Structures are given as structure tokens and as C-alpha cells.
Amino acid sequence: MTLQDIFKSSFLENVSSVSLLDMAIALCLAFLLGLFIFFVYKKTFTGVMYSSSFGVTLMALTMITTLVILAVTSNVVLSLGMVGALSIVRFRTAIKEPLDIAFLFWAIAAGIVLAAGFIPLAVAGSGAIGAALLAFVNRKSHVNPYILVVQCDGQGSENAARAFLEGKTERCNVKSKTARRGEVELNLEIRLKDDNTDFINKLSDIAGVRSAALVSYNGEYMG
């Protein structure tokens, strides 16, 4: 064994397997795609409390996936070891919104496709996914249902309130009704004709109507 064989290292031989230019281009594009995913997530968020850290995680996840796939594609032996190493990783973080799963897979898929060298597919695919999410998630607010809570004095004011609502809304369905002595409480699901909610003020002015509260409903519903 010569002195050159002693200092020969397979680790140092892998330094030049991925060029600095390829790494710079891939990571810069991954950062831009992750930033676009972050922007779409921010614009389409419909939950109760917005988490900016999750948006930053999407951007970082795109870059991390790109980094891993660059290493895997440069060495076949490393790819087999990487599969075994990543197979033991378990995440216990609960996903609060179902749409967040789509963003996580989007970030991972964008990083994989980009690192594999399919740059046009990564850019065009991310643009198409972002446009679809912006179009279908950010719909007009009057299409979504609302829950209206009305408190009345009795049957007469209840009938007057329901007759008024049928003329001002597109759909009005009673979800629950609570009757007490001298008081009736109605929970109604309504669909607005437009974004105007001024009819609630007129509803509260009807004789016998004690209060009227309109609440936006973001849960699942059938057409």
C-alpha cells in the first residue's frame, strides 16, 4: 500500500460529484418555488389562526428536499442508504387543516422534481397548482353558508322574521329551534344573495325580535 492509497478517501472524492453551479441554481430555484408556495398558502388560508411558521416550513421543506435529492441522484449507493435512513423517521405533529397536507406534498414534490432536473415541469406544475388553489379556495364570501341566531318573543315575531329572511336571502333553513316561556331561539343556515349584510340591522328592528347574530360558517357542507 502506497502513501497515496493511505490518504485516499472516498468521502473527498464525492466533493466534486455535484458542481457548485448546479447546487446554486437548484437551491435558488427551490427558494423561489418555496416562496411561491408560501405566498399561495398565505392567500388561501381559511383557518382560525394563521401560522407564519408553517409557511416558512413549506419554503424550507422545498429547499431541504432539493438538497437531499441532489445527493441521492449523484450516488446510487447513497440513495439506497438514504431510503433506509429516512424510513425510520416518524413525525407526530398533528395537521389541523386538511388543505395543509396538500401544501406539504406540494413542497416535497416541487423539491424532488426540481432536483431531478425537470425545471420546466417544476415551474409550470407549481404555477398550475397555485392558480387552481387561488381559484377554488378564494371563492366569493356570499357563496359560503352563514349561521344566523335569532331570538324572538313568540310565534308571531318568529313568522315575521322568517318571512323577512326568505325575501332577503337565497336560502334559509332551520337547523335548530329552542322554545322557552316568552322566548324562541332559532338557528338558521342561510345563503346570501350578495356580500351585503345590512339586512341584519333591519331584522333586529322587527317587532318582537330581541337580537340577531350572523356568524360565518367554515365547516363542511353539502351544496
URJOVEN-V262687 format. One record per residue. N is the residue number from 0. BURIAL is I if it has 24 or more other C-alpha atoms within 12 Angstrom, else O. D_CENTER is the distance of its C-alpha to the mean C-alpha in Angstrom with 1 decimal. Layout:
n=N burial=BURIAL d_center=D_CENTER
n=N burial=BURIAL d_center=D_CENTER
This chain:
n=0 burial=O d_center=59.9
n=1 burial=O d_center=60.0
n=2 burial=O d_center=58.6
n=3 burial=O d_center=56.0
n=4 burial=O d_center=54.8
n=5 burial=O d_center=54.4
n=6 burial=O d_center=52.1
n=7 burial=O d_center=50.2
n=8 burial=O d_center=46.6
n=9 burial=O d_center=44.0
n=10 burial=O d_center=41.3
n=11 burial=O d_center=42.7
n=12 burial=O d_center=43.0
n=13 burial=O d_center=39.2
n=14 burial=O d_center=38.8
n=15 burial=O d_center=39.4
n=16 burial=O d_center=37.5
n=17 burial=O d_center=34.5
n=18 burial=O d_center=35.7
n=19 burial=O d_center=34.5
n=20 burial=O d_center=33.8
n=21 burial=O d_center=31.5
n=22 burial=I d_center=29.6
n=23 burial=O d_center=29.3
n=24 burial=O d_center=28.1
n=25 burial=I d_center=25.5
n=26 burial=I d_center=24.1
n=27 burial=I d_center=24.1
n=28 burial=I d_center=22.2
n=29 burial=I d_center=19.7
n=30 burial=I d_center=19.3
n=31 burial=I d_center=18.8
n=32 burial=I d_center=16.3
n=33 burial=I d_center=14.3
n=34 burial=I d_center=14.8
n=35 burial=I d_center=13.5
n=36 burial=I d_center=10.2
n=37 burial=I d_center=10.1
n=38 burial=I d_center=11.0
n=39 burial=I d_center=8.5
n=40 burial=I d_center=5.6
n=41 burial=I d_center=8.2
n=42 burial=O d_center=9.0
n=43 burial=I d_center=6.1
n=44 burial=I d_center=5.3
n=45 burial=I d_center=7.2
n=46 burial=O d_center=8.2
n=47 burial=O d_center=11.7
n=48 burial=O d_center=12.0
n=49 burial=O d_center=10.2
n=50 burial=O d_center=10.9
n=51 burial=O d_center=12.2
n=52 burial=O d_center=13.4
n=53 burial=I d_center=10.2
n=54 burial=I d_center=9.8
n=55 burial=I d_center=13.5
n=56 burial=I d_center=13.1
n=57 burial=I d_center=11.1
n=58 burial=I d_center=14.1
n=59 burial=I d_center=16.6
n=60 burial=I d_center=15.5
n=61 burial=I d_center=16.1
n=62 burial=I d_center=19.5
n=63 burial=I d_center=20.4
n=64 burial=I d_center=19.9
n=65 burial=I d_center=22.0
n=66 burial=I d_center=24.6
n=67 burial=I d_center=25.0
n=68 burial=I d_center=25.3
n=69 burial=I d_center=27.8
n=70 burial=I d_center=29.9
n=71 burial=I d_center=29.7
n=72 burial=O d_center=30.7
n=73 burial=I d_center=33.7
n=74 burial=O d_center=35.2
n=75 burial=O d_center=35.4
n=76 burial=O d_center=36.7
n=77 burial=O d_center=33.9
n=78 burial=O d_center=31.4
n=79 burial=O d_center=33.0
n=80 burial=O d_center=33.0
n=81 burial=O d_center=29.4
n=82 burial=O d_center=28.4
n=83 burial=O d_center=30.5
n=84 burial=O d_center=29.3
n=85 burial=O d_center=25.5
n=86 burial=O d_center=26.2
n=87 burial=O d_center=27.3
n=88 burial=O d_center=24.1
n=89 burial=O d_center=22.2
n=90 burial=O d_center=19.1
n=91 burial=O d_center=19.1
n=92 burial=O d_center=15.9
n=93 burial=O d_center=14.2
n=94 burial=O d_center=10.5
n=95 burial=O d_center=9.8
n=96 burial=O d_center=6.7
n=97 burial=O d_center=7.2
n=98 burial=O d_center=4.0
n=99 burial=I d_center=4.4
n=100 burial=O d_center=7.6
n=101 burial=O d_center=7.2
n=102 burial=I d_center=6.4
n=103 burial=I d_center=9.3
n=104 burial=O d_center=11.5
n=105 burial=I d_center=11.0
n=106 burial=I d_center=12.3
n=107 burial=I d_center=15.0
n=108 burial=I d_center=16.0
n=109 burial=I d_center=16.4
n=110 burial=I d_center=18.5
n=111 burial=I d_center=20.6
n=112 burial=I d_center=21.4
n=113 burial=I d_center=22.1
n=114 burial=I d_center=24.5
n=115 burial=I d_center=26.1
n=116 burial=I d_center=27.3
n=117 burial=O d_center=25.4
n=118 burial=I d_center=24.4
n=119 burial=O d_center=24.4
n=120 burial=O d_center=22.3
n=121 burial=I d_center=19.7
n=122 burial=I d_center=19.7
n=123 burial=O d_center=20.0
n=124 burial=O d_center=17.4
n=125 burial=I d_center=14.8
n=126 burial=O d_center=15.9
n=127 burial=O d_center=15.8
n=128 burial=I d_center=12.2
n=129 burial=I d_center=11.1
n=130 burial=O d_center=13.5
n=131 burial=O d_center=12.4
n=132 burial=I d_center=8.7
n=133 burial=O d_center=10.4
n=134 burial=O d_center=13.0
n=135 burial=O d_center=11.6
n=136 burial=I d_center=8.6
n=137 burial=O d_center=10.9
n=138 burial=O d_center=13.9
n=139 burial=O d_center=16.9
n=140 burial=O d_center=17.0
n=141 burial=O d_center=20.3
n=142 burial=I d_center=18.9
n=143 burial=I d_center=17.0
n=144 burial=I d_center=19.5
n=145 burial=I d_center=21.0
n=146 burial=I d_center=23.2
n=147 burial=I d_center=26.6
n=148 burial=I d_center=29.0
n=149 burial=I d_center=32.6
n=150 burial=I d_center=35.6
n=151 burial=I d_center=39.0
n=152 burial=I d_center=42.6
n=153 burial=I d_center=43.5
n=154 burial=I d_center=43.5
n=155 burial=O d_center=44.7
n=156 burial=I d_center=42.0
n=157 burial=I d_center=39.4
n=158 burial=O d_center=40.7
n=159 burial=I d_center=40.8
n=160 burial=I d_center=37.2
n=161 burial=I d_center=36.0
n=162 burial=O d_center=38.2
n=163 burial=O d_center=36.8
n=164 burial=I d_center=33.2
n=165 burial=O d_center=33.9
n=166 burial=O d_center=35.2
n=167 burial=I d_center=32.3
n=168 burial=I d_center=29.3
n=169 burial=O d_center=28.3
n=170 burial=I d_center=28.0
n=171 burial=I d_center=29.2
n=172 burial=O d_center=29.2
n=173 burial=O d_center=30.6
n=174 burial=O d_center=28.4
n=175 burial=O d_center=30.9
n=176 burial=O d_center=34.2
n=177 burial=O d_center=36.1
n=178 burial=O d_center=39.7
n=179 burial=O d_center=41.8
n=180 burial=O d_center=45.3
n=181 burial=O d_center=45.1
n=182 burial=O d_center=41.3
n=183 burial=I d_center=38.7
n=184 burial=I d_center=34.9
n=185 burial=I d_center=32.7
n=186 burial=I d_center=28.9
n=187 burial=I d_center=28.0
n=188 burial=I d_center=24.9
n=189 burial=I d_center=25.2
n=190 burial=I d_center=23.8
n=191 burial=I d_center=24.7
n=192 burial=O d_center=26.6
n=193 burial=O d_center=25.2
n=194 burial=O d_center=23.4
n=195 burial=O d_center=26.7
n=196 burial=I d_center=27.0
n=197 burial=O d_center=30.6
n=198 burial=I d_center=32.0
n=199 burial=I d_center=31.0
n=200 burial=O d_center=33.8
n=201 burial=O d_center=36.3
n=202 burial=I d_center=35.3
n=203 burial=I d_center=36.2
n=204 burial=O d_center=39.5
n=205 burial=I d_center=40.7
n=206 burial=O d_center=43.6
n=207 burial=I d_center=42.8
n=208 burial=I d_center=39.0
n=209 burial=I d_center=38.5
n=210 burial=I d_center=34.8
n=211 burial=I d_center=31.6
n=212 burial=I d_center=28.1
n=213 burial=I d_center=25.0
n=214 burial=O d_center=21.6
n=215 burial=I d_center=18.3
n=216 burial=O d_center=16.9
n=217 burial=O d_center=13.2
n=218 burial=O d_center=14.0
n=219 burial=O d_center=14.7
n=220 burial=O d_center=17.7
n=221 burial=O d_center=20.0
n=222 burial=O d_center=21.0
